[in-house]
């Protein structure tokens, strides 16, 4: 092609290094879908979301994005999350079900733990991400979208089946032991100094992979 638009510098450098593309043929535009995040966040309100779902507005919000994977993997990882949150005061949990995931598994786990939370399938995902304080998942692209929204992300990987990023300089907090989970959640909610480095890594990752999240990615592509 005469010109190729890419999301960020990471992909431009990759194509130059391994794809034999010329620098002049590549233009960094950003990811057009991120324009939706940028525009819609003007209408999102945490107070309105809490009111709509009947949640306590004084509490922090943890969003779990589910994925239709093997039941054992979902059960082990989600049970650990619910167990950890049960021991942390002033938090609300919302389960955002994947369209193809089953609600019954989570209902059963919550009943066994005697822990209540909100389960939703059809609510605006981006509204949930925008209003969240932490986003947790096992293996979902929702984690990438949460990073774009500059949200702390926890990957639950207790069975160590899924590797999204190398552990070194990862933009997400990767949990492979249940004992680490409560500590990580408390640290992220309290802006623990040890986890501040994760904020910097997250911002650097988003800039390299998605360019500036400024609502102008589509305009840059159309200009090209």
C-alpha positions in Angstrom: 0.0 0.0 0.0 1.0 3.6 -0.5 0.0 4.5 3.0 -0.8 2.5 6.1 -2.5 3.9 9.2 -1.5 2.3 12.5 -2.7 2.7 16.0 0.5 3.7 17.7 4.3 4.0 17.5 4.7 0.4 18.6 3.1 -0.9 15.4 4.9 1.6 13.2 8.2 0.5 14.6 7.2 -3.1 14.3 6.3 -2.8 10.6 9.5 -0.9 9.8 11.7 -3.4 11.7 10.1 -6.7 10.6 7.8 -5.8 7.7 10.2 -3.9 5.5 7.8 -0.9 5.4 9.3 2.6 4.6 8.9 5.3 7.3 7.1 7.5 4.8 4.4 5.0 4.1 3.3 4.7 7.8 1.1 7.2 9.7 0.2 7.0 13.3 -3.5 7.9 13.7 -4.6 6.1 16.9 -7.4 3.6 17.2 -10.7 5.2 15.8 -12.8 3.2 18.3 -11.2 5.1 21.2 -13.0 8.2 19.9 -16.2 6.6 21.3 -14.6 6.5 24.8 -13.5 10.1 24.5 -16.9 11.4 23.4 -19.2 9.3 25.6 -17.3 9.9 28.8 -18.8 13.4 28.8 -22.2 11.9 29.5 -21.1 9.3 32.0 -21.7 9.9 35.7 -20.7 7.6 38.5 -23.5 9.1 40.6 -26.1 8.3 37.9 -24.7 4.7 37.5 -24.9 4.0 41.2 -28.4 5.4 41.3 -29.5 3.3 38.3 -28.1 0.1 39.9 -29.1 0.9 43.5 -25.5 0.9 44.7 -23.9 2.8 47.7 -22.3 5.9 46.2 -19.8 6.1 49.0 -18.2 2.8 48.0 -15.5 2.1 45.5 -16.4 0.1 42.3 -14.7 -3.0 41.1 -15.9 -4.3 37.7 -15.3 -8.0 36.8 -15.5 -8.6 33.0 -16.4 -12.3 32.4 -15.4 -14.5 29.5 -16.9 -17.8 28.3 -13.9 -20.0 29.2 -13.8 -23.4 30.9 -16.0 -23.4 34.0 -13.1 -24.6 36.3 -11.0 -21.6 35.3 -13.9 -19.1 35.8 -14.8 -20.7 39.2 -11.3 -20.7 40.6 -10.5 -17.1 39.6 -13.9 -15.5 40.3 -14.2 -17.3 43.7 -10.8 -15.8 44.7 -12.0 -12.3 43.7 -15.3 -12.5 45.5 -13.6 -13.9 48.6 -11.1 -11.1 48.6 -13.7 -8.4 48.1 -15.9 -9.8 50.8 -13.0 -9.0 53.2 -12.6 -5.4 51.9 -15.0 -2.8 53.2 -16.5 0.0 51.2 -16.4 -1.8 47.8 -19.1 -2.7 45.4 -18.7 -5.5 42.7 -20.4 -5.5 39.4 -20.1 -8.6 37.1 -20.3 -7.6 33.5 -21.3 -10.8 31.7 -19.9 -11.6 28.3 -22.9 -12.1 25.9 -22.1 -15.8 25.7 -21.3 -16.4 29.4 -23.7 -18.1 31.9 -25.0 -16.2 34.9 -25.8 -19.3 36.9 -22.1 -20.1 37.8 -21.6 -16.7 39.4 -24.9 -16.9 41.2 -23.9 -20.2 42.7 -20.5 -19.0 43.8 -22.0 -15.8 45.4 -24.6 -17.9 47.2 -21.9 -20.2 48.6 -19.8 -17.3 49.8 -22.9 -15.4 51.1 -21.7 -12.3 49.1 -24.0 -10.0 47.2 -23.1 -8.1 44.0 -24.7 -6.8 40.9 -24.7 -9.0 37.7 -25.5 -7.3 34.4 -25.3 -8.3 30.8 -26.8 -5.5 28.7 -25.5 -2.3 30.4 -23.1 0.0 28.5 -19.6 -1.6 29.0 -17.8 1.7 28.5 -20.0 3.4 31.2 -19.0 0.7 33.6 -15.3 1.0 32.8 -15.4 4.8 33.0 -17.1 4.7 36.5 -14.9 1.8 37.8 -12.0 2.1 40.3 -10.6 -1.3 39.3 -11.3 -3.6 36.4 -10.6 -7.3 36.8 -10.8 -10.1 34.3 -9.3 -13.4 33.4 -8.7 -13.2 29.7 -10.7 -10.5 28.0 -9.9 -7.6 25.6 -12.0 -5.5 28.0 -8.7 -5.3 30.0 -7.2 -3.4 27.0 -10.2 -1.0 26.8 -9.9 -0.4 30.6 -6.2 0.5 30.1 -7.2 3.0 27.4 -9.5 4.6 29.9 -6.6 4.8 32.3 -8.1 2.4 34.8 -6.1 0.0 37.1 -6.5 -3.5 35.7 -6.1 -6.8 37.6 -5.7 -10.0 35.6 -6.8 -13.1 37.5 -4.5 -15.9 36.4 -4.5 -18.3 39.3 -4.3 -21.4 37.1 -1.6 -19.6 35.0 -3.3 -20.5 31.8 -3.3 -17.1 30.2 -0.4 -14.7 29.5 -1.2 -11.3 28.1 2.0 -9.4 29.0 5.4 -10.3 30.3 5.4 -9.8 34.1 8.3 -7.3 33.8 7.0 -3.8 33.2 3.4 -5.0 32.7 0.7 -2.4 32.4 -1.6 -4.7 34.4 -1.4 -6.3 37.8 -1.1 -10.0 37.2 -2.3 -12.3 40.1 -1.2 -15.9 40.2 -1.7 -16.5 43.9 -4.9 -15.8 45.8 -2.9 -14.4 48.7 -1.7 -11.6 46.5 -5.2 -10.5 45.5 -6.5 -8.7 48.6 -3.2 -6.9 48.9 -3.3 -5.7 45.3 -6.9 -4.5 45.5 -6.3 -2.6 48.7 -3.1 -1.1 47.3 -4.8 0.1 44.1 -7.8 1.5 46.0 -5.5 3.4 48.4 -3.1 4.6 45.7 -0.3 2.6 47.3 3.1 4.1 46.5 4.5 0.7 45.4 1.8 0.5 42.7 2.3 4.1 41.5 4.9 2.8 39.1 2.1 0.7 37.5 0.3 4.0 36.6 3.3 5.2 34.7 3.7 1.9 32.8 0.0 1.9 31.9 0.2 5.4 30.5 3.3 4.6 28.5 1.7 1.4 27.1 -1.4 3.2 26.0 0.6 6.0 24.3 2.8 3.5 22.5 -0.1 1.2 21.4 -3.0 3.7 20.9 -1.5 7.1 20.6 -3.3 10.0 22.2 -6.8 9.3 23.4 -8.2 12.7 22.3 -11.2 11.9 20.2 -9.4 12.7 16.9 -8.2 9.4 15.7 -10.9 9.2 13.0 -10.1 12.7 11.9 -6.5 11.9 11.5 -7.3 8.9 9.4 -9.7 10.9 7.2 -7.1 13.6 6.8 -4.6 10.9 5.6 
